[in-house]
Structures are given as C-alpha cells and as structure tokens.
C-alpha cells in the first residue's frame, strides 16, 4: 500500500511554483506594499494558488495556517510590522517547489491635503470679493506629506509640478455668473480635499458708492503666548469689532491669529503689500490686539514667540511703518489701531502731535486727501485685558445714527469713556514718515 502511495505521489509530481495572491495590504504598481504610517500590526489577506497541496507558507518567518473553511488556500493573519522595511513571503508545496516574494514596505499617510489660496485674497469669512471680472487668476499652495496627483478648479486642471512636494498651483478660471468655485486636490494615496470659495460681487457696488473707496480691515490677534502671559481679551475684542463693522462698507476682512515674529514680518512686508497693490485697495485699517513693549525708546508689538528677556524677538514698530510705506502709493487712507499692553509709547514718536479735530462727512478734502493715522489704547501702564477702549470704539460705530462717522468722533468718545473709568489714556495722531495730506478716515454705513 505504501508503495502504491509513493507511486501515485510521483505520478502527480509537477514543478510549477505556488502563486501568491496578495489582497491586503495594497500592492502598488512598483511592487511596494502600502501600509499606513504608525501601524504596528498589519492585516495580511490573500491566497495561494497551486495544483498541489501546500507544505509550508510563511510571512516574515511566521508560519501561516490557511482558512480551514476554504478550499482556496486563503489566509487572514495579523503580522507585526514595527521596524520592518520589507515583507518576505515563502511558500512551498509538497514537491518542494518554492516561491519566494520580497516586497518593500511603503509607509503611507492618511492626512488630507491642505489648500491655501495666495491670490486673490480670501477674506476671513471665506469669500473672494470681485469687481466685474469674467475670469479670475488663482494662485495657491498645497501642503501634504505626499505627492499630489490632481488639482482641479471647477473640474479644470490647474497648473503645477506633480514631481515636487507641497506644490504651488495656478489657474485662470471662468467666473461669469458663478457664485462660488470649487478646488479639488488629491494625493497619491487617494486622500482628497475639496475647498469651496464663495464669490462676492457686492463689494464692487459698495466701493463705487463709497467715498473711501475699496476698504479692507486687517485684524492681528496675538493671545496664545509662549513666554508672556496669554490673553483672553484680544479674541473677544476682535469679535466685537467685527460685529460693529458689519454695518459699514468694508470690502474684505483679514483676521490673522497668533503670529510669530517671522510671520508678522512676512505678512506686512510681502503678503499684505502684494494683496493691497493687486486689489487696488484705497483704505486700510490695521488693528492689533495683544502684548506691546517699549524698550530703549523703541516701540514693539510682541509676537507669540517673543521672549520676555529678549528684545530682538519683538516686532519693531518701525518695521511696520516701513512695510506700510511701501504700498502707501496706492492707499489713500491708512489707520493703525493698537489695543496692546504697554504699546502707547511705541506711537508717541510716530505722532506729529495729537489732532482731536472732528472732521465733517461733507468735507470732500478729508476723503480725497491722504491720511496716515494711529490710535493707540495704552500708555506705559499695563493695559487691561478687559478693554474699555475696544468696547467704546465698537459702541461708537453701533450707535452712530448717521451715514458716516469720522475717526475723530470715535476718538473723542473713546477718550471720554476711558477717562471716566480712570483707565489708560489713548493717543491719537498722524504717523510720522508716512504720507499725510490732512485727510482723515471715515466709516461709511452700508
């Protein structure tokens, strides 16, 4: 009987190697097994095809048992992949035909691509404000751990370099009769991000009927400090101001939060400059809320990474003036408002003396002639984290019964309220070194 079995065994002998079919993890086109980064135990799923019974099957040296309920040599097993760079499959049938497959591991990520539109400006409420354009040039940056396979805007391919990480993209998009655009980005692992941006043409009509022209507001909110005490006030104050300004002709609002020194320098020197010039902004308000410092006759705004004992880590007010001077040729009215602890002296030298004259909304010279003004909340004493300055500023706008209110009128009301509450004395004046033709800033109701 044994001899008969041996004879039959030999009659069935074949020399074909087993075929290993891999279902999981995913095997890409260049024969790499894709495993999510951070995975400790990976599920391996597949089957082995062979006309002969299988004698041995291992994955990375671990003996694998086939599913007893299946006749297809299927396997489902969890294997430790910590510290591994490859996976080795070894399969042998009863005739010692051996198949060895070695695959490199490609650890992938599941993070979604991030989309940042550089041009045109996207406001804090997620809108692009248009004039009468039928086409819109869009430039943006993608941030992702992996290469990008597709960038489309409203279904049309954007231009970018697919072989580099974190690419910049550009596109010219038809926007006639559109109320929004949709940007779709996919990376090589199928992670997809879709960003919808609203298109707002109301600003064009508002700017046309606004003697202040196209008006932007920039809020810089520094509250979460690394070395200085964190502040609760800036976030609340800026929310109050946004609500107060919502009834006025403001074409775009930019809200920057918790900027480092490098980010502040880049924003004012490059990013804001380019956006203001490219969008033909006529009037701009820059509102800063956070810590301020006055050291060695120099005023500073304190970035969130500023060190309490290192003056070099602060943002010099002179750098702000220099940056804003570079786009003052296109801007008619500049108003800097700083509600910052210890910031007052940073503007004392920037002023050519206070000017409490309240201008009339009917004074055409005040809107047509250039103005560069600053309104600062605090002197040397520490400012309160509960700002009477901002509260009264906002109330002046909210309760204004007229179609227009000049900054001078707001200054008068703020100073009066602060004095009654025995808080720090605000300072108001023109910015030394920046163009000023005795114009002034008006807030125009919608």
Secondary structure, DSSP 8 states (H G I E B T S, - for coil): -HHHHHHHHHHT------EEEEEESEE-TTSEEEEETT-SEEEEEEEEE-SS-EEEEEETTEE----TT-SS-EEEEEEE-TT--EEEEEEEETT--EEEEEEEEEEE-----EEEEEES---TTSEEE-SS-SEEEEEEEEE-SS-EEEEEETTEE-B--TTSSS-EEEEEEE-TT-SEEEEEEEETT--EEEEEEEEE-HHHHHHHT-TT-SEEEEEEE----SSS---SHHHHHHHHHHHHHTTB--SEEEEEES--HHHHHHIIIIIHHHHHHHTT--EEEEEEEEEEEEETTEEEE--TT-BTTBGGGSEEHHHHHHHHHTTTTT-SEEEEEEEEET-THHHHTTBS--------TT-HHHHHS-EEEEEE---SS---SS-HHHHHHHHHHHT--SSEEEHHHHHHHHHHHHHHTT----EEEEBTTS---S---EEEB-
